[in-house]
């Protein structure tokens, strides 16, 4: 439970720290700017929405959400990846605060996908990417920590650790090692718990932060008492208690925990000092009562142990009964309280009650062991699947790198063609240069048929027109500019990162935004495997290009609809229609792509009215 308190504090710092006493003034000035005659636009408007969401987050979630949605929408329009991941992270934190943990995890993962895109964007430095990624790893670890999913929490904490070490963020390392130590402690792995706590002490001493030093020492004190290692425990107790006593008004949440540890230290077998234990117990009880803590079970348990040491069994019983939860809510922590009650009732001669609590202790421990085992298996499966996906992503990155090299070869070939065309006008050698460039391009096409499919519709017609203009001696530079622009757009969509990271819906939405007068909508909950998503994306891209370049369409609608047995991609336009539906590399490419998945292609086209094309893939 203490780990969770620390995490909540950290979230509060992250959410509100940047504003301090000037938060309201900052919000007011930004909102005034938005209502002025010359409101901010573009990137400035995006930053304003982002700041307003951050400013309202600690005290007005509705306004924070409103500005967050505005920032998110504008980030897609401006491709503002940094703000997008920032806004998504805050939305996830809002769900986290409402204990909607699954939704928080889902949105945190979305934000991680955006950070992956930042990694391939030259606008962002490696430090920008690392900062965002480590923050998200830590946040996801915290959510799993709150759910008592220790394996998953440790996994994400360990993903953040190399980044903290890279930049020598010592305070972050200390908190991380402390949290991991607490998790291993709760799992009963004392060796790993001790190793992580000691690493936390080491890093905190490097940073010379007394609070961070005491944080790790507090964990070690608790650990050594539970291990029964009195020499190590007494070595930690002095500096730890001294710090928290000196800061008892600031660190109120930790002070009573340390006091309870001091009680148990003075009750350890062979080293008992009941008078000292009683003094610490009274101070701890006074602390939690005065400050109105809801969960007093740890302190009451310590007071119970003092009363038992004094053989004050009725007093011990009163304290022990206040440490337990109703049976339906009992946790593993209740098992030790049931043990205390069984001992007390035995001393009081109430054997039936003693047997009752022995049975309750057995039931809770059995249930906890089973739940813990099943939860551990489930978490390890998630980690395995995550690592498997990361390996697949790494393989795709290598494949994408190969495509980049191939694309570079195509660019060189096209550049040779363009250079040859210009030289032909100047030195009257156009036929030889065009032939050489054409041969090079055709050789590349034969070797990489898949690349030919993607480059054909966008560049084939333009290159033919360039050749004709060159042979006729007409100016070709504007057309060369068009070829260059088309090549950049084709390269962007050859292996779309948005599709790989965020899926088909997000990729088609981004594509539609990049095409003038195109609209995209979805119907149903779109869930497809990656291969089918890539096929549908390629088909949509080809159909939209056909509508723009061959049908001279002014308006294009893209629709993706999923039904129980099939998914349908529809592309409709108001262009000149299709004159020959059986010919053309574009439609043949689509037929070949969907044939693998037993898909069907339906075309309704009317001259000078427009075209509707439906592609259906069975699920």
Buried (B, 14 or more C-beta within 10 A) or exposed (E): EBBBEBBBEBBEEBBBEEBEEEBEEBBEEBBEBBEEEEEBEEEEBBBBBBBBBBBBBBEEBEBBBBBBBBBBEBBEEBBBBBBBBBBBBBBBBBBBBEEBBEBBBEBBBBBBBBBBBBBEEEEBEEEBBBBBBBBBBBBBBBBBBBBBBBBBBBBBBEBBBEBBEEEEBBBBBBBBBBBBBBBBBBBEBBEBBBBBBBBBBBBBBEBEBBBBBBBBBBBBBBBBBBBEBBEBBBBBBEBBBEBBBEBBEEBBBBBBBBBBBBBBBBBBEEEEEEEBBBBBBBBBBEBBEEEEBEEBBBBBBBBBBBBBBBEBBEBBBBBBBBBBEEEEEBBBBBBEBBBBBBBBBBBBEBEEBBEBBBEBBEBBBEBBEEEBEEBBEEBEEBBEEBEEEEEEEEEBBEEBEEBEEBBEBBBEBBEBBBEBBBBBBEEEEBEEBBEEBBEBBEEBBEEBEEBBBBBBBBBEEBBEBBBEBBEEEEEBEEBBEBBBEBBEBBBBBBBBBBBBBBBBBBBBBBBBBEBEEBEBBBEEEBEBEEEBBBBBBBBBBBBBBBBBBBBEBEBBBBBBBBEEEEBBBBBBBBBBBBEEEEEBEBBEBBBEBBEEBEBBBEBEBEEEEBBBBBBBBEE
